[in-house]
């Protein structure tokens, strides 16, 4: 009997952890957490977890949400600004569509060690002018050597370029 209870408890706990939002800070409201919960049958994405409204409008200007964007204390001081600068490149070409506001949250940062690369765990939440989530992503990026363009590249530069690449590929812009 004890083994059965223990087994059911373990299965329940395993099921709960696979369908929960990340443990860090988020800009999603409680009722929006389900957008980034891992589900079976979720379409393939460039991000670990991605959700997009079923009938997306075309995206015009991407506006940075300064008051909603945040990075944990362990992250490099320039990481948010580097991500902001890279995502600003999305506005270099004119696109007709609805303007969105984008909040970036770096909720965990691992500085790496001798055998591991600095890694950023982050969330992107894009909202339309009415405040509704248009798309959201949860992902992690390691500043690996293959992302470097020069010997002077910082982990912030490598991570921010990779964030931009993934956004462009996922959204087709």
C-alpha positions as CSV (number, residue, x, y, z in Angstrom):
1,X,0.0,0.0,0.0
2,X,2.8,2.4,0.9
3,X,4.6,1.7,-2.4
4,X,1.4,2.5,-4.3
5,X,0.9,5.8,-2.5
6,X,4.5,6.7,-3.1
7,X,4.2,5.8,-6.8
8,X,1.1,7.8,-7.3
9,X,2.7,10.8,-5.5
10,X,5.8,10.5,-7.7
11,X,3.7,10.3,-10.9
12,X,1.6,13.3,-9.8
13,X,4.7,15.3,-9.0
14,X,6.4,14.4,-12.3
15,X,3.2,15.4,-14.2
16,X,3.0,18.7,-12.4
17,X,6.7,19.7,-13.0
18,X,6.5,19.0,-16.7
19,X,3.5,21.4,-17.1
20,X,4.7,24.3,-15.0
21,X,6.1,27.7,-16.0
22,X,9.7,28.4,-15.2
23,X,10.7,29.2,-11.6
24,X,11.8,32.8,-12.3
25,X,10.2,36.2,-12.6
26,X,7.7,36.6,-15.4
27,X,5.6,39.3,-17.1
28,X,2.8,36.9,-17.8
29,X,-0.3,37.2,-15.6
30,X,-1.4,34.1,-13.7
31,X,-4.1,33.4,-16.2
32,X,-1.6,33.6,-19.1
33,X,0.9,31.1,-17.6
34,X,-0.7,28.3,-19.6
35,X,0.6,29.8,-22.9
36,X,4.2,28.6,-22.1
37,X,3.3,25.3,-20.4
38,X,4.8,22.4,-22.2
39,X,2.1,20.3,-23.9
40,X,2.1,17.3,-26.1
41,X,1.5,18.1,-29.8
42,X,3.0,21.6,-29.5
43,X,4.3,22.7,-32.9
44,X,8.1,22.7,-33.4
45,X,9.7,25.9,-32.4
46,X,13.1,27.6,-32.4
47,X,12.5,28.3,-28.7
48,X,12.2,25.7,-26.0
49,X,8.6,26.8,-25.4
50,X,6.7,29.1,-27.7
51,X,3.1,30.2,-28.0
52,X,1.4,32.4,-30.7
53,X,-2.1,33.6,-30.9
54,X,-4.2,31.4,-33.2
55,X,-4.9,34.2,-35.7
56,X,-1.8,36.4,-35.6
57,X,-1.9,39.8,-37.2
58,X,1.2,40.9,-39.1
59,X,3.8,42.7,-36.9
60,X,4.7,46.3,-37.5
61,X,7.0,48.1,-35.1
62,X,8.4,46.2,-32.1
63,X,8.4,48.6,-29.1
64,X,10.7,47.8,-26.1
65,X,8.9,47.7,-22.7
66,X,11.5,49.3,-20.5
67,X,9.3,49.2,-17.4
68,X,8.5,45.5,-17.8
69,X,11.9,44.2,-18.9
70,X,14.2,42.9,-16.2
71,X,17.4,40.9,-15.7
72,X,18.4,38.9,-12.6
73,X,21.4,40.3,-10.6
74,X,23.7,37.5,-11.8
75,X,23.3,38.6,-15.5
76,X,25.9,40.9,-17.0
77,X,25.0,44.6,-16.6
78,X,24.9,45.1,-20.3
79,X,22.8,42.0,-21.3
80,X,19.4,43.7,-21.4
81,X,20.7,46.6,-23.3
82,X,22.4,44.3,-25.8
83,X,19.1,42.4,-26.3
84,X,17.3,45.6,-26.7
85,X,19.8,46.8,-29.3
86,X,19.5,43.6,-31.3
87,X,15.7,43.4,-31.2
88,X,15.7,47.1,-32.3
89,X,17.1,45.7,-35.6
90,X,13.6,44.3,-36.2
91,X,12.4,47.9,-36.9
92,X,15.0,48.7,-39.5
93,X,12.8,47.5,-42.3
94,X,9.3,48.8,-42.8
95,X,6.5,46.2,-42.1
96,X,2.9,47.0,-42.3
97,X,1.1,45.6,-39.3
98,X,0.1,46.0,-35.7
99,X,2.7,47.5,-33.4
100,X,3.6,45.3,-30.5
101,X,5.3,45.9,-27.2
102,X,8.0,43.4,-26.1
103,X,9.1,42.6,-22.5
104,X,12.3,40.6,-22.0
105,X,12.9,38.9,-18.7
106,X,16.2,37.2,-18.0
107,X,15.1,35.2,-15.0
108,X,18.3,33.1,-14.5
109,X,21.9,33.5,-15.6
110,X,24.6,31.0,-15.1
111,X,28.1,32.6,-15.4
112,X,29.6,29.3,-16.6
113,X,32.9,27.8,-15.5
114,X,36.0,26.3,-17.1
115,X,34.0,23.6,-18.9
116,X,30.7,25.4,-19.4
117,X,29.5,28.5,-21.2
118,X,27.6,31.4,-19.7
119,X,23.9,30.7,-20.1
120,X,20.9,33.0,-20.0
121,X,17.4,31.7,-19.3
122,X,14.9,34.2,-20.6
123,X,11.3,34.9,-21.4
124,X,9.9,37.1,-24.2
125,X,6.3,38.4,-24.1
126,X,4.9,40.4,-26.9
127,X,1.6,42.3,-26.4
128,X,-0.7,44.1,-28.8
129,X,-1.9,47.7,-28.1
130,X,-4.9,46.3,-26.1
131,X,-2.5,44.4,-23.7
132,X,-3.3,40.9,-25.0
133,X,-0.4,38.5,-25.5
134,X,0.4,38.1,-29.2
135,X,3.3,35.6,-28.7
136,X,5.5,34.4,-25.9
137,X,8.7,32.4,-25.7
138,X,10.7,30.8,-22.9
139,X,14.2,29.7,-23.8
140,X,17.8,29.4,-22.8
141,X,20.9,30.3,-24.7
142,X,24.5,29.4,-24.0
143,X,27.2,31.8,-25.1
144,X,29.1,29.1,-26.9
145,X,32.1,29.7,-29.1
146,X,30.2,29.0,-32.3
147,X,28.1,32.1,-31.6
148,X,31.2,34.3,-31.5
149,X,32.0,36.6,-34.4
150,X,35.3,37.8,-33.0
151,X,37.7,37.2,-30.1
152,X,36.3,40.4,-28.4
153,X,32.7,39.2,-28.4
154,X,31.1,39.2,-24.9
155,X,28.6,36.7,-23.7
156,X,26.0,39.5,-23.9
157,X,26.7,40.1,-27.5
158,X,26.5,36.4,-28.4
159,X,23.3,35.8,-26.5
160,X,21.6,38.9,-27.8
161,X,22.4,38.0,-31.5
162,X,21.0,34.5,-31.0
163,X,17.8,35.9,-29.4
164,X,17.3,38.1,-32.5
165,X,18.0,35.2,-34.9
166,X,15.5,33.0,-33.1
167,X,12.8,35.7,-33.1
168,X,13.3,36.4,-36.8
169,X,13.2,32.7,-37.7
170,X,10.2,31.9,-35.5
171,X,8.1,34.8,-36.7
172,X,9.4,34.9,-40.3
173,X,10.5,38.6,-40.1
